Amino acid sequence: MSDFSAAQAAPGSGTFSVGAVLKRSFSTFFANIVPFGVLALILYLPTLIYGFVSLDALERGVAPDYSAGDIIITLLSFVLTYVVVGALVYGTVQHLSGQKASLGTIISRGLSTIVPVIVIAILLSLVVGVGFALLIVPGIFLIVAYAVVIPAAVVERPGIIGSFKRSWELTKGYRWSVLGILLVLAVILFILAAVVGSVAGIVAFTMGDFTLLIIVNYVVSAISGALMSVALAVTYHDLRVAKEGVSTAQIAAVFD
């Protein structure tokens, strides 16, 4: 299971590289920063609400008490996070094909796939959790092997099990590269969160008001989630081009 490149990459019409995927991911995100950013900020609102609910405990330096309302907010946040993922997969594929989707269309596409995407997210969490329980390496392997399971579900709609199979097939032969993409992006987002969070934290402690810290954490979480969603969609796109020789137009044609 620890062999990340168990099979050779199938010949296609393109190449797959960490640098190319990251460059295209950032360019796609910034080219659509208004609709993608607004969508993420809207659907990450439960995170902001929970932050303000916990504000009193944060200011007193104690752990917040968890209530039924907190659980509802957490579940709602989980669901809406994956609406963002599904919506931005669609928006990213449209951008790569030279088209621009409106915010309303992006949201409707995200909602249209929410049920299978949520089921996949739950199953993926369980599978990866088992992998990490066995040892660290199996968990990392499963994250990489199933990195594009949600993009596959949104674009191809092969069913829940079929989406897992598609991600396994697409990443096979390119898993070290996919791991590289995830690691580099994770480091970038960690540094962003650490730097911005530290500055906001210093200001919050100086002023004795944690409102700014909560808002900053909310914005950083939303932007990070949106950027990761775009990167997974670009990874899926580039894997299909490299392995199957399909064009961007053919990939996007399923949305016509």
C-alpha positions in Angstrom: 0.0 0.0 0.0 2.9 2.3 0.6 3.9 2.1 -3.1 2.7 5.5 -4.5 3.6 4.6 -8.1 2.6 1.1 -8.4 1.8 1.4 -12.1 3.3 3.4 -15.0 1.3 6.4 -16.2 -0.8 5.7 -19.3 0.2 7.7 -22.3 -2.0 10.7 -23.0 -1.8 14.0 -24.8 -0.5 16.0 -21.9 1.9 16.0 -18.9 1.3 16.1 -15.2 3.5 18.1 -12.9 3.3 19.6 -9.4 4.4 23.0 -10.7 1.9 23.1 -13.5 -1.0 22.1 -11.3 -0.2 24.6 -8.6 0.3 27.4 -11.1 -3.0 26.7 -12.9 -4.7 26.4 -9.5 -3.6 29.8 -8.3 -4.3 31.5 -11.7 -7.8 29.9 -11.8 -8.6 31.0 -8.3 -7.4 34.6 -8.7 -9.1 34.9 -12.1 -12.4 34.0 -10.3 -11.6 35.4 -6.9 -14.9 37.4 -6.7 -17.4 34.6 -7.4 -15.3 31.9 -5.8 -14.4 34.1 -2.8 -18.0 35.3 -2.2 -19.3 31.7 -2.5 -16.8 30.5 0.1 -17.5 33.4 2.5 -21.3 32.8 2.2 -21.1 29.0 2.8 -18.5 29.3 5.5 -20.7 31.6 7.6 -21.4 28.8 10.2 -17.7 29.0 11.0 -18.1 32.7 11.7 -21.3 32.1 13.8 -19.6 29.5 15.9 -16.7 31.8 16.4 -18.9 34.5 17.9 -20.8 31.9 19.9 -17.5 30.9 21.5 -16.3 34.5 21.9 -17.1 34.7 25.6 -15.2 31.5 26.4 -12.3 32.6 24.3 -12.0 36.0 26.1 -12.2 34.2 29.4 -9.5 31.7 28.3 -11.6 28.6 28.9 -12.9 25.9 26.7 -16.3 26.6 25.3 -19.3 24.5 26.4 -20.8 22.4 23.6 -24.5 22.6 23.2 -27.1 21.2 20.8 -26.8 24.4 18.8 -23.0 24.0 18.5 -23.5 20.5 17.1 -26.0 21.8 14.6 -23.7 24.6 13.5 -20.8 22.0 13.2 -22.9 19.7 11.0 -24.2 22.6 8.9 -20.6 23.8 8.4 -19.6 20.3 7.3 -22.4 20.1 4.7 -21.8 23.6 3.4 -18.0 23.0 3.1 -18.7 20.2 0.6 -21.2 22.4 -1.3 -18.3 24.7 -1.8 -16.1 21.8 -3.1 -18.7 20.6 -5.5 -19.5 24.1 -6.7 -15.9 25.1 -7.2 -15.1 21.9 -9.1 -17.7 23.0 -11.6 -16.5 26.6 -11.7 -12.9 25.5 -12.2 -13.7 23.1 -15.0 -15.7 25.9 -16.7 -12.8 28.3 -16.3 -10.3 25.8 -17.7 -12.5 25.3 -20.8 -12.6 29.1 -21.4 -16.1 29.7 -20.1 -17.2 31.8 -17.1 -20.0 30.6 -14.9 -22.1 33.0 -12.8 -22.2 32.7 -9.0 -25.8 31.5 -9.2 -24.9 28.7 -11.6 -21.9 27.7 -9.6 -24.1 27.4 -6.4 -26.8 25.5 -8.2 -24.3 23.0 -9.5 -22.8 22.6 -6.1 -26.3 21.9 -4.6 -27.1 19.4 -7.4 -24.4 17.0 -6.3 -24.5 17.6 -2.5 -26.0 14.2 -1.5 -23.3 12.0 -3.2 -20.6 14.4 -2.3 -21.6 14.3 1.4 -21.8 10.5 1.4 -18.4 10.3 -0.3 -16.9 12.8 2.2 -18.2 10.7 5.2 -16.9 7.5 3.7 -13.5 9.1 2.8 -13.1 10.3 6.4 -13.8 6.8 7.7 -11.5 5.1 5.3 -8.6 7.6 5.9 -9.3 7.4 9.6 -8.8 3.7 9.6 -5.7 4.1 7.5 -4.2 6.5 10.1 -5.3 4.2 12.9 -3.3 1.4 11.3 -0.2 3.6 10.8 0.6 7.0 9.3 1.6 5.7 5.9 -1.6 3.9 5.0 -3.6 7.1 5.9 -1.4 9.3 3.7 -1.6 6.8 0.9 -5.4 6.8 1.0 -5.6 10.6 1.0 -3.5 10.6 -2.1 -5.2 7.7 -3.9 -8.7 9.3 -3.3 -7.6 12.9 -3.8 -9.8 13.5 -6.8 -12.8 11.4 -5.7 -15.1 14.4 -5.3 -14.1 16.0 -8.7 -14.8 12.7 -10.3 -18.2 12.5 -8.6 -19.2 16.0 -9.7 -18.0 15.8 -13.3 -18.5 12.2 -14.3 -21.2 11.2 -11.8 -20.3 7.5 -11.8 -21.9 6.8 -8.4 -20.3 6.7 -5.0 -18.3 3.5 -5.4 -17.5 4.4 -9.0 -16.1 7.8 -7.9 -13.7 6.0 -5.5 -12.7 3.7 -8.4 -12.1 6.6 -10.7 -9.9 8.5 -8.3 -7.9 5.3 -7.6 -7.4 4.8 -11.4 -6.6 8.4 -12.2 -4.0 8.8 -9.4 -2.3 5.5 -10.1 1.2 6.2 -11.5 1.1 9.8 -10.4 0.7 9.5 -6.7 4.1 11.0 -5.7 3.2 14.0 -7.8 -0.3 14.3 -6.2 1.3 14.0 -2.8 3.7 16.8 -3.7 0.8 19.0 -4.7 -1.1 18.4 -1.5 2.0 18.9 0.7 3.1 22.1 -1.1 -0.4 23.6 -0.9 -0.8 22.5 2.7 2.5 24.3 3.6 1.4 27.5 1.7 -2.0 27.5 3.5 -0.4 26.8 6.9 2.0 29.7 6.5 -0.8 32.0 5.3 -2.9 31.0 8.3 0.0 31.3 10.8 1.2 34.7 9.6 -2.2 36.3 9.2 -3.5 34.6 12.4 -0.5 35.8 14.4 -0.9 39.4 13.4 -4.6 39.3 14.1 -3.9 37.5 17.4 -1.4 40.2 18.5 -3.9 42.9 17.6 -6.7 41.1 19.5 -4.6 40.7 22.6 -3.4 44.2 22.5 -7.0 45.6 22.2 -8.5 43.0 24.4 -11.1 42.3 21.7 -11.1 38.9 19.9 -13.7 40.0 17.3 -11.0 40.7 14.7 -9.3 37.3 15.3 -12.6 35.5 14.7 -13.3 37.3 11.5 -9.8 36.8 10.2 -9.8 33.1 11.0 -13.2 32.9 9.2 -11.9 34.6 6.1 -8.7 32.5 6.0 -10.6 29.3 6.4 -13.0 30.2 3.6 -10.2 31.2 1.2 -8.1 28.2 2.1 -11.1 25.9 1.5 -11.8 27.5 -1.8 -8.2 27.3 -3.0 -7.9 23.6 -2.0 -11.1 22.9 -3.9 -9.8 24.6 -7.0 -6.5 22.7 -6.7 -8.3 19.3 -6.5 -10.3 20.2 -9.5 -7.2 21.2 -11.5 -5.5 18.0 -10.3 -8.4 15.9 -11.6 -8.4 17.8 -14.9 -4.7 17.5 -15.5 -4.7 13.8 -14.6 -7.4 13.1 -17.2 -5.6 15.0 -19.8 -2.3 13.3 -19.0 -3.6 9.7 -18.6 -6.6 9.6 -21.0 -5.7 12.2 -23.6 -9.0 14.0 -23.4 -9.3 17.7 -24.0 -10.6 20.3 -21.5 -13.6 20.8 -23.8 -14.5 17.1 -23.6 -14.3 17.2 -19.8 -16.5 20.3 -19.6 -19.0 18.9 -22.1 -20.8 16.9 -19.4 -22.1 20.2 -18.0 -23.7 21.3 -21.3 
